[in-house]
Amino acid sequence: MRICTLSSGSSGNSIFVQSGACSILIDAGITTKAIERGLSSADAALCNINGIFLTHEHSDHVKGIDVLRKRCAAPLYATRGTFGGMAYQYATGESDGNIIESGDVITVGTLTVIPFSTPHDAGESVGYYIEDCEGKRVVIATDLGYVTESVANYISQADFLLLEANYDEKMLRNGPYPAFLKRRIFSENGHLSNTDCANAAVFAAQNGTKRIMLGHLSKENNRPEIAYELVCRALNSAQCCAAVAVAPRSEPSRVCEF
């Protein structure tokens, strides 16, 4: 199984997952040209994508979808709430894709994809559990205010976990954002802090996760080294062994293959 982030952060998100001849994209929050460049760096191509999955309708996850749909014929999957939230700004809608719900089991080639609900201020946001025919498992868990019991269940099954580490609490509290935006990010429908990410990473590692990538870091309210050091310190304190990396904000990550 192969995975890399093509972009990860508040300015745009897209993730590539491949098993054998089957490839999927999670989100299209960057331009199609940027997606193509990222895929090329992973020795992949847009013409070989077998499915496109959206987590939710916020622009940093879907703003490239209209152009992407013109260039890529792969089936599109999103919740009804996501399609509805896109309706006012994007041409792509329910008629252009497949409506999915949390808990659905979707087969795309050799991959099984299961969406799961995430607590976020979006219409019907989801994360994704992805398993290949050899039983290797990737879990995408970003854009969530806290780790629910359901999210924890999927996290505990991951071989590779892409986990949100959006903000450092002190940086956000003392930063330039207006009060209403700070409240939104801190809320249970906002984003995951470095501390909450570290706790979730320990939980995942205790259940067998060996590869953890920190994603969706805020440009204004976090630093890669802060998130990395906090998560590694928490893992070491819990005597857990897992490889940790940080997804780059505006360029592809290294391909993780396992």
MARTIDO-807658 format. One line per field, with one value per residue (C-alpha): residue number from 1; z, y, x; residue in three letters; chain. Coordinates in steps of 0.5 Angstrom, whole numbers. Each point is the difference from the previous one (the first is absolute). Example, Ala and Ser with C-alpha at 12.3 -4.5 7.8 and 13.67 -1.06 7.14 Angstrom:
2
num = [1/2]
z = [16/-2]
y = [-9/7]
x = [25/2]
residuo = [ALA/SER]
cadena = [A/A]
***
This chain:
258
num = [1/2/3/4/5/6/7/8/9/10/11/12/13/14/15/16/17/18/19/20/21/22/23/24/25/26/27/28/29/30/31/32/33/34/35/36/37/38/39/40/41/42/43/44/45/46/47/48/49/50/51/52/53/54/55/56/57/58/59/60/61/62/63/64/65/66/67/68/69/70/71/72/73/74/75/76/77/78/79/80/81/82/83/84/85/86/87/88/89/90/91/92/93/94/95/96/97/98/99/100/101/102/103/104/105/106/107/108/109/110/111/112/113/114/115/116/117/118/119/120/121/122/123/124/125/126/127/128/129/130/131/132/133/134/135/136/137/138/139/140/141/142/143/144/145/146/147/148/149/150/151/152/153/154/155/156/157/158/159/160/161/162/163/164/165/166/167/168/169/170/171/172/173/174/175/176/177/178/179/180/181/182/183/184/185/186/187/188/189/190/191/192/193/194/195/196/197/198/199/200/201/202/203/204/205/206/207/208/209/210/211/212/213/214/215/216/217/218/219/220/221/222/223/224/225/226/227/228/229/230/231/232/233/234/235/236/237/238/239/240/241/242/243/244/245/246/247/248/249/250/251/252/253/254/255/256/257/258]
z = [0/-2/3/0/1/-6/4/8/3/1/-7/-4/1/-4/1/-4/2/-5/1/-6/-6/4/1/4/2/6/-1/-5/4/-5/-8/-4/-3/7/1/-6/2/6/-3/-5/7/2/-7/-1/-5/0/-5/4/6/2/5/3/7/3/8/0/-4/3/-5/2/-2/-6/-4/-5/-1/-6/-5/3/-2/-7/0/3/-1/6/5/5/7/5/6/-2/5/-4/-7/3/3/-6/-4/1/-3/-4/-6/2/4/1/-7/-1/5/5/7/6/7/6/1/-8/-3/-6/-5/-5/-3/5/5/5/3/6/1/8/3/3/4/-4/-2/-7/-3/1/1/0/0/-3/1/-6/0/-6/-1/4/6/0/3/-1/5/-2/6/-1/1/7/6/5/-1/1/2/-8/-2/5/-2/-7/2/4/-6/-4/-3/-2/3/-3/6/1/4/-2/6/6/5/3/-7/-2/7/-1/-8/-4/-2/2/6/-3/-5/6/3/-6/0/7/0/-1/-7/-1/-1/4/4/0/7/-2/-6/5/4/-6/-3/7/-1/-7/2/6/-5/-5/-5/-2/-5/2/-4/3/-5/-1/4/1/-4/6/6/0/-3/-2/5/6/-2/-2/7/4/-3/0/7/2/-4/4/6/-1/-2/-7/-7/-6/-6/0/-6/-1/-7/-3/-1/-7/-4/0/6/-1/-3/6/-2/4]
y = [0/7/7/7/7/4/6/1/6/6/2/-7/-7/-6/-7/-6/-7/-6/-8/-4/3/4/7/5/7/3/7/5/7/2/1/-6/2/0/-7/-2/2/-4/-6/0/1/-7/-3/0/4/3/-5/-6/3/-5/4/7/1/6/1/7/6/5/3/-2/-7/1/6/-4/-4/3/0/-7/-3/3/-4/-6/-5/-4/-1/6/-2/5/0/4/5/1/1/4/5/0/2/8/0/-5/-3/-8/-2/-7/-1/-1/-5/-5/2/-4/-1/-1/-7/-2/-5/2/-4/3/-5/-4/6/0/7/1/7/2/6/6/6/6/6/-3/-3/-7/-1/-6/-4/-6/-7/-3/-8/-4/-7/-2/3/7/5/8/5/7/4/8/6/-3/4/-6/-8/-3/-7/-2/4/-4/-6/1/3/-6/-4/4/-3/7/6/7/4/7/5/6/5/2/2/6/2/0/3/6/1/5/-4/4/-3/-4/-3/-3/-2/-4/-3/-2/-3/-7/1/4/-3/-5/3/-3/-2/-4/-2/-3/-4/-3/-2/-3/-4/-2/-3/-3/-4/-2/6/1/6/7/6/6/4/7/4/7/5/6/-5/-5/-2/-7/-1/2/-5/-6/1/0/-6/-4/2/-3/-6/-1/1/-5/-5/0/-1/3/4/7/5/7/1/6/5/2/-5/-8/-4/-6/-6/-5/-7/-6]
x = [0/2/-2/2/-3/0/-1/-2/-2/-5/1/-1/-1/1/2/2/-1/2/0/3/-4/-5/1/-5/0/-2/-3/2/2/5/1/-1/7/3/-3/3/7/-1/-2/6/4/-3/1/-8/-4/-7/-3/1/-4/-6/-3/-1/-2/-2/0/-4/-2/5/4/7/-3/-4/2/3/-6/-3/6/2/-6/1/7/-2/-5/0/-6/-1/-2/-3/-5/-7/2/7/-4/-5/5/4/-6/0/7/2/-3/1/-6/-4/-1/7/2/-2/-3/3/-1/4/1/-1/4/3/4/5/4/4/-2/-5/-2/-4/-2/-1/-3/4/-2/1/-3/-2/-7/2/8/3/7/2/2/3/2/4/-1/6/-3/4/-4/1/-4/-1/-3/1/-5/-3/-1/1/1/-7/-1/-1/6/4/-2/2/7/1/0/5/7/1/-4/0/-2/-2/5/-3/2/4/-4/4/1/-7/-2/5/0/-3/-7/-6/-4/-5/4/5/-7/-2/7/0/-7/-2/-2/7/7/4/6/7/-2/-6/4/5/-5/-3/7/2/-7/1/7/-2/-5/5/1/7/0/-3/0/-2/-4/-4/4/-2/5/-2/-1/5/7/2/6/-5/-5/5/4/-6/-3/7/1/-7/1/7/-3/-5/5/-3/4/-3/3/-2/0/-3/-4/3/-5/1/4/-1/3/4/-3/-1/0/-2]
residuo = [MET/ARG/ILE/CYS/THR/LEU/SER/SER/GLY/SER/SER/GLY/ASN/SER/ILE/PHE/VAL/GLN/SER/GLY/ALA/CYS/SER/ILE/LEU/ILE/ASP/ALA/GLY/ILE/THR/THR/LYS/ALA/ILE/GLU/ARG/GLY/LEU/SER/SER/ALA/ASP/ALA/ALA/LEU/CYS/ASN/ILE/ASN/GLY/ILE/PHE/LEU/THR/HIS/GLU/HIS/SER/ASP/HIS/VAL/LYS/GLY/ILE/ASP/VAL/LEU/ARG/LYS/ARG/CYS/ALA/ALA/PRO/LEU/TYR/ALA/THR/ARG/GLY/THR/PHE/GLY/GLY/MET/ALA/TYR/GLN/TYR/ALA/THR/GLY/GLU/SER/ASP/GLY/ASN/ILE/ILE/GLU/SER/GLY/ASP/VAL/ILE/THR/VAL/GLY/THR/LEU/THR/VAL/ILE/PRO/PHE/SER/THR/PRO/HIS/ASP/ALA/GLY/GLU/SER/VAL/GLY/TYR/TYR/ILE/GLU/ASP/CYS/GLU/GLY/LYS/ARG/VAL/VAL/ILE/ALA/THR/ASP/LEU/GLY/TYR/VAL/THR/GLU/SER/VAL/ALA/ASN/TYR/ILE/SER/GLN/ALA/ASP/PHE/LEU/LEU/LEU/GLU/ALA/ASN/TYR/ASP/GLU/LYS/MET/LEU/ARG/ASN/GLY/PRO/TYR/PRO/ALA/PHE/LEU/LYS/ARG/ARG/ILE/PHE/SER/GLU/ASN/GLY/HIS/LEU/SER/ASN/THR/ASP/CYS/ALA/ASN/ALA/ALA/VAL/PHE/ALA/ALA/GLN/ASN/GLY/THR/LYS/ARG/ILE/MET/LEU/GLY/HIS/LEU/SER/LYS/GLU/ASN/ASN/ARG/PRO/GLU/ILE/ALA/TYR/GLU/LEU/VAL/CYS/ARG/ALA/LEU/ASN/SER/ALA/GLN/CYS/CYS/ALA/ALA/VAL/ALA/VAL/ALA/PRO/ARG/SER/GLU/PRO/SER/ARG/VAL/CYS/GLU/PHE]
cadena = [A/A/A/A/A/A/A/A/A/A/A/A/A/A/A/A/A/A/A/A/A/A/A/A/A/A/A/A/A/A/A/A/A/A/A/A/A/A/A/A/A/A/A/A/A/A/A/A/A/A/A/A/A/A/A/A/A/A/A/A/A/A/A/A/A/A/A/A/A/A/A/A/A/A/A/A/A/A/A/A/A/A/A/A/A/A/A/A/A/A/A/A/A/A/A/A/A/A/A/A/A/A/A/A/A/A/A/A/A/A/A/A/A/A/A/A/A/A/A/A/A/A/A/A/A/A/A/A/A/A/A/A/A/A/A/A/A/A/A/A/A/A/A/A/A/A/A/A/A/A/A/A/A/A/A/A/A/A/A/A/A/A/A/A/A/A/A/A/A/A/A/A/A/A/A/A/A/A/A/A/A/A/A/A/A/A/A/A/A/A/A/A/A/A/A/A/A/A/A/A/A/A/A/A/A/A/A/A/A/A/A/A/A/A/A/A/A/A/A/A/A/A/A/A/A/A/A/A/A/A/A/A/A/A/A/A/A/A/A/A/A/A/A/A/A/A/A/A/A/A/A/A/A/A/A/A/A/A]
***
